Amino acid sequence: MKTIIKPLILAVAVVLASCSSQQSLQEYYVDNKENPNFISLDIPASILKMDEVELTEVQREAVESLKKFNLLAFKKTADNTAAYKVEKAKVKEILKDDEFVELMKINSEYGKGVIKYLGDEDAIDEVIIYGDSEDKGFALIRVLGDDMNPAHIVQLMQAIQKSEYKGEGLGDIGKFLKG
């Protein structure tokens, strides 16, 4: 019996170690918050000041499903190009995980990106927006909420466009995202 238990325990340990070796997106945020190459910001959804905006019922529902935003941006410079490539590869590897469902790809004059989500199709708890630009760096935005719906994302963007929000409170990230 002992000869069976030892290999079984070893096999379980190897499986657990291999499962935990992949860094989670949340761990990546935490690990890089203090890194000088990154700009990091946690923003409550209330910063958007959506209560002052006339919204449709669906837009109001979309806004109410939001809790907060976590922003992490790597600002690329001539001195950190090698670090940029390493960090960009890490993020792309994390986002390859099957737990992230792709909603859409982005390809614009500013760079390339992707929008993915975690959760059920009709009850999303987290939306991940990733975009990179070879000359500026990359940004990773986690939109956290309760039971968000993919259709709400479009409604949310329309609601934000209706608001007077101009990026107040974003500090360095606002500057990075604009230019």
C-alpha positions in Angstrom: 0.0 0.0 0.0 2.9 2.4 0.9 4.4 1.9 -2.6 1.2 3.1 -4.2 0.7 6.1 -1.9 4.1 7.7 -2.4 3.9 7.9 -6.2 0.3 9.1 -5.9 1.2 11.9 -3.5 4.1 12.9 -5.8 1.8 12.9 -8.8 -0.7 15.2 -7.0 2.1 17.5 -5.9 3.4 17.8 -9.5 -0.1 18.5 -10.8 -0.7 21.2 -8.2 2.7 22.8 -8.8 2.1 22.9 -12.6 -1.4 24.4 -12.1 -0.1 27.2 -9.9 3.0 28.0 -12.0 0.9 30.1 -14.4 0.7 33.6 -13.0 -2.8 35.0 -12.7 -3.8 38.4 -14.1 -4.4 39.6 -10.6 -1.0 38.4 -9.4 0.6 40.2 -12.4 -1.1 43.5 -11.3 0.0 43.1 -7.7 3.6 42.1 -8.7 4.0 45.2 -11.0 2.2 47.9 -9.0 5.4 49.3 -7.6 7.5 48.6 -10.8 8.8 52.0 -12.0 8.1 51.0 -15.7 4.4 50.8 -14.9 1.7 53.3 -14.1 -1.0 51.7 -11.9 -4.3 53.0 -10.7 -7.4 51.5 -9.1 -10.5 53.6 -9.9 -14.0 53.3 -8.5 -16.8 53.3 -11.2 -18.2 56.4 -9.5 -15.4 58.5 -11.0 -17.3 58.4 -14.3 -20.0 60.6 -12.7 -22.7 58.8 -14.6 -25.5 59.8 -12.1 -25.5 63.2 -13.7 -26.1 61.9 -17.2 -29.5 61.0 -18.9 -29.2 57.4 -19.8 -31.5 54.8 -21.3 -32.7 51.9 -19.0 -30.1 49.5 -20.6 -27.3 52.1 -20.2 -28.2 52.6 -16.6 -28.2 48.9 -16.0 -24.8 48.6 -17.6 -23.4 51.4 -15.4 -24.9 49.9 -12.3 -23.2 46.6 -13.0 -19.7 48.2 -12.7 -17.7 48.2 -9.5 -14.2 49.5 -10.4 -11.4 49.6 -12.9 -7.8 48.4 -12.4 -5.4 50.1 -14.8 -1.9 49.0 -15.4 0.2 50.6 -18.2 3.8 49.9 -19.2 5.3 53.2 -20.6 7.9 52.2 -23.1 11.1 54.3 -23.4 14.4 53.9 -25.2 15.9 52.6 -21.9 13.3 49.8 -21.2 12.7 48.2 -24.6 14.0 44.8 -23.4 11.8 44.9 -20.3 8.8 46.0 -22.5 9.2 42.9 -24.7 9.5 40.6 -21.6 6.4 42.1 -19.9 4.3 42.2 -23.1 5.1 38.4 -23.6 4.1 37.7 -20.0 0.7 39.4 -20.4 0.0 37.7 -23.7 0.8 34.4 -22.1 -1.6 35.0 -19.2 -4.4 36.1 -21.6 -4.0 32.9 -23.6 -5.5 31.0 -20.7 -8.8 29.3 -21.7 -10.6 30.9 -18.8 -10.5 34.2 -20.8 -13.2 34.3 -23.5 -12.4 36.6 -26.4 -15.1 39.2 -27.1 -13.3 41.1 -29.9 -10.0 42.1 -31.4 -8.9 45.7 -31.8 -6.7 47.0 -34.6 -6.5 50.8 -34.8 -4.1 53.5 -35.6 -3.0 53.5 -32.0 -2.1 49.8 -31.8 -3.5 46.3 -31.5 -5.5 44.8 -28.7 -8.2 42.5 -27.5 -11.2 42.5 -25.2 -11.8 39.3 -23.2 -14.0 38.4 -20.2 -14.2 36.1 -17.3 -17.5 34.5 -16.2 -20.6 33.2 -17.9 -21.8 34.8 -21.2 -24.7 36.5 -19.5 -23.1 37.1 -16.1 -19.6 38.5 -16.6 -17.7 39.5 -13.5 -14.6 40.9 -15.2 -13.8 42.4 -18.6 -10.1 42.6 -19.6 -9.1 45.2 -22.2 -5.5 44.9 -23.5 -3.8 47.1 -26.0 -0.3 47.7 -27.1 1.7 50.0 -29.3 5.3 49.4 -30.3 6.3 53.0 -29.6 4.2 53.8 -26.5 3.9 50.6 -24.5 0.8 48.6 -23.4 -2.2 49.1 -21.2 -4.1 46.5 -19.3 -7.5 47.4 -17.9 -9.6 45.2 -15.7 -13.3 46.2 -15.5 -14.8 44.6 -12.4 -18.5 44.3 -11.9 -21.4 42.0 -11.1 -23.2 40.1 -13.7 -22.2 42.3 -16.6 -23.6 41.4 -20.0 -21.4 41.6 -23.2 -24.1 43.9 -24.7 -23.6 46.2 -21.7 -20.1 47.0 -22.8 -21.3 48.8 -25.9 -24.0 50.5 -23.9 -21.4 51.5 -21.3 -19.2 53.1 -24.0 -22.2 55.0 -25.3 -23.0 56.2 -21.8 -19.5 57.4 -21.2 -19.6 59.3 -24.5 -22.7 61.1 -23.2 -21.1 62.1 -20.0 -18.8 65.1 -19.4 -16.0 62.8 -18.2 -12.7 63.9 -19.6 -10.3 61.6 -17.7 -10.2 63.5 -14.4 -8.5 61.5 -11.7 -6.5 59.3 -14.0 -3.3 61.2 -13.6 -0.3 59.7 -15.4 -2.5 57.0 -16.9 -4.7 59.6 -18.5 -1.7 61.2 -20.2 -0.4 57.8 -21.3 -3.7 56.7 -22.8 -4.1 60.1 -24.6 -0.7 60.4 -26.1 
